[in-house]
C-alpha cells in the first residue's frame, strides 16, 4: 500500500470549543488533516477530538498534545475519542514515543501515527532514533510566545 502524504493541515488553535468548531466547519472539507490545537485541548479536553471525529469521520484528526510523558495513556485517551495522530515533543524519551505509537496503533490501526514536534534543540541522531522507533513524521513548531516577542521564522 502506498502512503498518501497530506497536502494541507489546519490547526484549530482556539481557546474555546465553539471557535474551534466554527473554524473546522468552515474549512474542514477542504483540508486533509484537522488538528485539535494544544491550547483548545488544554481548555476543553479531548472532547474536541470527539466532536471533530463526529463532524469529519473520514478526515485525519491529529491531537496536538505535545506529549512529553505518559505517551501510552495520552495516546489511548485521544485515540478512543477519535484521534488518528498525536504529537510528541522532540525532547520526550524514546520509550514515551514508542508507548504513544503502540497505543494509538492499537486503537486506530495502520491509520495511527505519531508526529514529532520539533521545538528548540534536537539532533539528526535523535531523528534517526525516531525513525528506528517507527515514527516517520516530524513537524516544526513556531513558538507563539516567540512571535509575540518579535522573533521571526528566520
Backbone as CSV, one residue per row, in Angstrom:
resi,resn,N_x,N_y,N_z,CA_x,CA_y,CA_z,C_x,C_y,C_z
1,UNK,0.832,-1.172,0.000,0.000,0.000,0.000,0.886,1.248,0.000
2,UNK,0.571,2.187,-0.852,1.313,3.432,-0.931,0.723,4.430,0.048
3,UNK,1.593,5.047,0.818,1.150,6.042,1.772,0.933,7.367,1.062
4,UNK,-0.212,7.972,1.261,-0.519,9.280,0.691,-0.187,10.337,1.733
5,UNK,0.679,11.251,1.365,1.036,12.316,2.284,-0.027,13.403,2.268
6,UNK,-0.339,13.962,3.428,-1.328,15.034,3.465,-0.851,16.251,2.686
7,UNK,-1.790,16.922,2.077,-1.480,18.140,1.349,-1.657,19.378,2.211
8,UNK,-2.669,19.382,3.042,-2.977,20.580,3.813,-3.530,20.203,5.185
9,UNK,-2.965,20.824,6.218,-3.396,20.597,7.595,-3.828,21.934,8.180
10,UNK,-4.967,21.955,8.856,-5.422,23.166,9.537,-5.309,22.936,11.041
11,UNK,-4.739,23.931,11.732,-4.601,23.865,13.183,-5.690,24.700,13.834
12,UNK,-6.470,24.074,14.670,-7.534,24.775,15.391,-6.963,25.273,16.719
13,UNK,-6.195,26.349,16.622,-5.520,26.918,17.785,-6.396,27.974,18.447
14,UNK,-7.556,27.539,18.875,-8.519,28.416,19.537,-8.481,28.153,21.038
15,UNK,-9.047,29.065,21.803,-9.108,28.852,23.247,-10.492,28.398,23.703
16,UNK,-11.403,28.179,22.749,-12.736,27.711,23.116,-13.255,26.731,22.072
17,UNK,-14.109,25.836,22.525,-14.650,24.790,21.668,-15.474,25.366,20.524
18,UNK,-16.300,26.355,20.806,-17.175,26.917,19.780,-16.376,27.544,18.638
19,UNK,-15.328,28.295,18.966,-14.493,28.904,17.931,-13.788,27.863,17.085
20,UNK,-13.297,26.815,17.740,-12.611,25.750,17.014,-13.566,25.032,16.068
21,UNK,-14.761,24.739,16.536,-15.736,24.033,15.704,-16.175,24.909,14.537
22,UNK,-16.392,26.180,14.785,-16.785,27.101,13.711,-15.714,27.124,12.617
23,UNK,-14.457,27.217,13.014,-13.365,27.215,12.036,-13.290,25.878,11.305
24,UNK,-13.439,24.791,12.039,-13.373,23.462,11.422,-14.456,23.284,10.375
25,UNK,-15.656,23.703,10.685,-16.773,23.563,9.749,-16.534,24.407,8.500
26,UNK,-15.904,25.573,8.669,-15.706,26.453,7.513,-14.629,25.954,6.553
27,UNK,-13.649,25.193,7.037,-12.563,24.749,6.149,-12.356,23.237,6.127
28,UNK,-13.026,22.520,7.002,-12.764,21.095,7.179,-12.868,20.235,5.945
29,UNK,-13.767,20.579,5.045,-13.932,19.754,3.848,-12.882,20.057,2.787
30,UNK,-12.071,21.092,3.007,-11.051,21.493,2.035,-9.659,20.999,2.403
31,UNK,-9.482,20.503,3.606,-8.159,20.109,4.077,-8.072,18.593,4.228
32,UNK,-6.839,18.116,4.344,-6.595,16.683,4.522,-6.551,16.274,5.993
33,UNK,-6.018,17.175,6.836,-5.795,16.876,8.245,-6.380,18.011,9.080
34,UNK,-7.118,17.646,10.124,-7.678,18.636,11.040,-7.009,18.439,12.398
35,UNK,-6.346,19.487,12.860,-5.570,19.421,14.093,-6.327,20.044,15.256
36,UNK,-6.542,19.256,16.295,-7.062,19.766,17.557,-5.888,20.422,18.273
37,UNK,-5.878,21.754,18.296,-4.736,22.507,18.812,-4.508,22.330,20.307
38,UNK,-3.271,22.544,20.701,-2.850,22.343,22.084,-3.666,23.166,23.073
39,UNK,-3.793,24.461,22.815,-4.488,25.336,23.759,-5.939,24.907,23.931
40,UNK,-6.605,24.598,22.833,-8.006,24.175,22.923,-8.121,22.830,23.645
41,UNK,-7.199,21.918,23.385,-7.217,20.640,24.103,-7.055,20.856,25.603
42,UNK,-6.192,21.797,25.978,-5.997,22.080,27.397,-7.219,22.757,28.013
43,UNK,-7.934,23.535,27.223,-9.132,24.220,27.713,-10.319,23.264,27.878
44,UNK,-10.565,22.436,26.850,-11.797,21.638,26.848,-11.560,20.134,26.908
45,UNK,-10.321,19.706,26.809,-10.030,18.283,26.852,-10.272,17.602,25.512
46,UNK,-10.209,16.289,25.542,-10.317,15.522,24.302,-11.733,15.489,23.740
47,UNK,-12.657,16.192,24.379,-13.992,16.355,23.790,-13.869,16.979,22.402
48,UNK,-12.885,17.873,22.240,-12.651,18.498,20.936,-12.390,17.435,19.876
49,UNK,-11.567,16.455,20.197,-11.263,15.376,19.261,-12.536,14.617,18.906
50,UNK,-13.344,14.329,19.900,-14.578,13.577,19.677,-15.544,14.342,18.767
51,UNK,-15.675,15.642,18.981,-16.557,16.452,18.140,-16.025,16.496,16.708
52,UNK,-14.713,16.683,16.558,-14.130,16.714,15.210,-14.347,15.385,14.491
53,UNK,-14.176,14.281,15.204,-14.373,12.964,14.584,-15.827,12.811,14.128
54,UNK,-16.769,13.279,14.925,-18.177,13.140,14.532,-18.507,14.018,13.329
55,UNK,-17.877,15.178,13.233,-18.120,16.074,12.096,-17.413,15.620,10.827
56,UNK,-16.237,15.006,10.997,-15.397,14.638,9.856,-14.931,13.184,9.994
57,UNK,-15.835,12.235,9.790,-15.496,10.828,10.027,-14.404,10.276,9.119
58,UNK,-14.177,10.895,7.964,-13.186,10.371,7.026,-11.883,11.161,6.999
59,UNK,-11.790,12.217,7.765,-10.581,13.043,7.791,-9.599,12.511,8.820
60,UNK,-8.335,12.818,8.618,-7.326,12.529,9.629,-7.454,13.602,10.706
61,UNK,-7.574,13.161,11.953,-7.650,14.072,13.093,-6.369,13.892,13.910
62,UNK,-5.676,14.999,14.171,-4.462,14.949,14.981,-4.691,15.716,16.278
63,UNK,-4.318,15.089,17.384,-4.362,15.731,18.696,-2.976,16.296,18.972
64,UNK,-2.874,17.622,18.963,-1.581,18.282,19.169,-1.307,18.418,20.666
65,UNK,-0.999,17.296,21.289,-0.783,17.253,22.735,0.617,17.697,23.145
66,UNK,1.557,17.632,22.215,2.962,17.888,22.548,3.379,17.023,23.749
67,UNK,2.980,15.777,23.718,3.171,14.844,24.826,4.653,14.678,25.163
68,UNK,4.973,14.806,26.455,6.345,14.644,26.921,6.516,13.410,27.803
69,UNK,5.426,12.868,28.320,5.485,11.725,29.221,4.122,11.027,29.195
70,UNK,4.080,9.820,29.711,2.836,9.033,29.747,2.254,8.874,28.346
71,UNK,3.130,8.623,27.384,2.731,8.553,25.980,1.617,7.571,25.694
72,UNK,1.683,6.396,26.285,0.655,5.396,26.036,-0.708,5.831,26.540
73,UNK,-0.738,6.413,27.716,-2.002,6.866,28.303,-2.600,8.021,27.515
74,UNK,-1.772,9.012,27.208,-2.257,10.186,26.473,-2.736,9.780,25.080
75,UNK,-1.970,8.921,24.412,-2.352,8.480,23.066,-3.656,7.687,23.099
76,UNK,-3.782,6.779,24.054,-5.017,5.988,24.138,-6.217,6.890,24.405
77,UNK,-6.071,7.822,25.341,-7.178,8.726,25.673,-7.655,9.500,24.452
78,UNK,-6.735,9.956,23.625,-7.110,10.715,22.431,-7.585,9.806,21.308
79,UNK,-6.975,8.638,21.176,-7.359,7.718,20.102,-8.774,7.183,20.296
80,UNK,-9.151,6.870,21.529,-10.507,6.363,21.747,-11.555,7.440,21.476
81,UNK,-11.153,8.705,21.531,-12.065,9.809,21.203,-12.078,10.089,19.706
82,UNK,-11.096,9.504,18.963,-11.122,9.645,17.511,-9.877,10.185,16.856
83,UNK,-8.825,10.469,17.622,-7.592,10.982,17.016,-6.862,9.864,16.281
84,UNK,-6.456,10.158,15.050,-5.639,9.224,14.269,-4.163,9.433,14.563
85,UNK,-3.795,10.672,14.741,-2.406,11.040,15.005,-2.343,11.838,16.296
86,UNK,-1.146,11.851,16.895,-0.899,12.648,18.086,0.526,13.161,18.018
87,UNK,0.777,14.321,18.628,2.136,14.851,18.645,2.827,14.526,19.960
88,UNK,4.123,14.248,19.848,5.022,14.159,20.995,6.092,15.226,20.795
89,UNK,6.481,15.882,21.855,7.525,16.899,21.770,8.869,16.195,21.571
90,UNK,9.768,16.826,20.843,11.015,16.158,20.452,11.909,15.778,21.628
91,UNK,11.738,16.404,22.789,12.573,16.060,23.939,12.012,14.897,24.759
92,UNK,10.850,14.371,24.375,10.308,13.193,25.070,11.263,12.018,24.873
93,UNK,11.243,11.086,25.795,12.109,9.917,25.662,11.589,8.997,24.558
94,UNK,12.485,8.203,24.021,12.085,7.227,23.005,11.034,6.261,23.571
95,UNK,11.181,5.763,24.813,10.120,4.905,25.347,8.750,5.594,25.411
96,UNK,8.716,6.886,25.695,7.445,7.624,25.689,6.855,7.635,24.294
97,UNK,7.686,7.916,23.309,7.226,7.953,21.917,6.756,6.577,21.460
98,UNK,7.524,5.538,21.817,7.147,4.176,21.432,5.826,3.761,22.080
99,UNK,5.646,4.125,23.344,4.391,3.795,24.029,3.217,4.512,23.374
100,UNK,3.430,5.761,22.981,2.376,6.523,22.303,2.027,5.879,20.968
101,UNK,3.045,5.512,20.197,2.815,4.898,18.892,2.073,3.569,19.041
102,UNK,2.494,2.765,20.003,1.833,1.471,20.230,0.362,1.676,20.585
103,UNK,0.084,2.593,21.489,-1.299,2.814,21.940,-2.182,3.354,20.828
104,UNK,-1.662,4.285,20.048,-2.507,4.876,19.002,-2.762,3.867,17.890
105,UNK,-1.775,3.008,17.607,-1.972,1.972,16.591,-2.941,0.892,17.081
106,UNK,-2.921,0.598,18.379,-3.871,-0.382,18.923,-5.308,0.091,18.739
107,UNK,-5.539,1.380,18.839,-6.889,1.936,18.692,-7.245,2.257,17.249
108,UNK,-6.286,2.779,16.478,-6.577,3.309,15.143,-5.994,2.464,14.015
109,UNK,-5.303,1.379,14.354,-4.728,0.509,13.323,-3.634,1.212,12.539
110,UNK,-3.521,0.858,11.260,-2.473,1.435,10.418,-2.622,2.937,10.239
111,UNK,-3.796,3.450,10.503,-4.040,4.892,10.384,-3.340,5.667,11.509
112,UNK,-3.062,5.008,12.628,-2.452,5.660,13.783,-1.003,6.050,13.538
113,UNK,-0.680,7.289,13.872,0.680,7.809,13.694,1.027,8.750,14.844
114,UNK,2.312,8.918,15.045,2.834,9.934,15.959,3.630,10.930,15.133
115,UNK,3.402,12.204,15.405,4.208,13.268,14.809,5.142,13.784,15.903
116,UNK,6.408,13.968,15.543,7.350,14.577,16.476,7.343,16.079,16.235
117,UNK,7.080,16.821,17.291,7.037,18.280,17.210,8.442,18.809,17.484
118,UNK,9.051,19.367,16.444,10.403,19.909,16.564,10.317,21.276,17.231
119,UNK,10.925,21.367,18.399,10.827,22.569,19.214,12.148,22.718,19.947
120,UNK,12.814,23.830,19.762,14.096,24.016,20.436,15.174,23.162,19.794
121,UNK,16.043,22.629,20.631,17.186,21.866,20.139,16.826,20.399,19.930
122,UNK,17.301,19.860,18.816,17.176,18.442,18.510,18.312,18.109,17.548
123,UNK,18.621,16.823,17.419,19.744,16.412,16.579,19.284,15.415,15.516
124,UNK,20.133,15.254,14.504,19.849,14.244,13.483,19.937,12.841,14.082
125,UNK,20.768,12.675,15.106,20.840,11.383,15.794,19.485,11.054,16.437
126,UNK,18.855,12.046,17.050,17.517,11.832,17.608,16.523,11.494,16.502
127,UNK,16.607,12.216,15.395,15.693,11.955,14.273,15.838,10.512,13.797
128,UNK,17.056,10.009,13.768,17.263,8.615,13.374,16.631,7.669,14.398
129,UNK,16.725,8.013,15.677,16.088,7.191,16.713,14.573,7.178,16.538
130,UNK,13.993,8.297,16.145,12.546,8.343,15.903,12.182,7.425,14.744
131,UNK,12.978,7.500,13.683,12.736,6.614,12.536,12.865,5.152,12.950
132,UNK,13.914,4.849,13.722,14.134,3.476,14.186,12.976,2.983,15.059
133,UNK,12.297,3.903,15.734,11.151,3.556,16.586,9.858,3.428,15.789
134,UNK,9.931,3.677,14.474,8.742,3.546,13.635,7.975,4.834,13.421
135,UNK,8.580,5.949,13.795,7.931,7.256,13.653,8.523,7.960,12.442
136,UNK,7.662,8.301,11.489,8.159,8.869,10.231,7.739,10.312,10.004
137,UNK,7.035,10.906,10.952,6.574,12.280,10.766,7.207,13.217,11.787
138,UNK,7.620,14.371,11.291,8.098,15.444,12.164,7.514,16.745,11.639
139,UNK,7.153,17.621,12.554,6.634,18.931,12.172,7.389,19.984,12.966
140,UNK,7.570,21.142,12.349,8.290,22.226,13.006,7.310,23.117,13.751
141,UNK,7.625,23.435,14.981,6.767,24.296,15.794,7.367,25.691,15.873
142,UNK,6.563,26.688,15.551,6.943,28.088,15.746,6.266,28.569,17.023
143,UNK,7.035,28.981,17.981,6.503,29.422,19.265,5.679,30.696,19.128
144,UNK,4.440,30.642,19.591,3.608,31.861,19.572,4.164,32.891,20.537
145,UNK,4.770,32.443,21.640,5.374,33.391,22.574,6.555,34.111,21.933
146,UNK,7.346,33.371,21.145,8.465,33.998,20.438,7.958,35.000,19.407
147,UNK,6.909,34.641,18.693,6.332,35.567,17.712,5.828,36.837,18.388
148,UNK,5.148,36.683,19.517,4.644,37.847,20.250,5.776,38.717,20.784
149,UNK,6.933,38.096,21.014,8.104,38.838,21.483,8.874,39.475,20.329
150,UNK,8.391,39.283,19.093,9.018,39.924,17.944,9.964,39.054,17.150
151,UNK,10.149,37.802,17.548,11.018,36.909,16.785,10.325,36.509,15.487
152,UNK,11.131,36.155,14.489,10.588,35.743,13.197,11.035,34.324,12.890
153,UNK,10.499,33.787,11.795,10.844,32.432,11.371,12.299,32.308,10.962
154,UNK,12.927,33.380,10.541,14.294,33.341,10.009,15.287,33.015,11.020
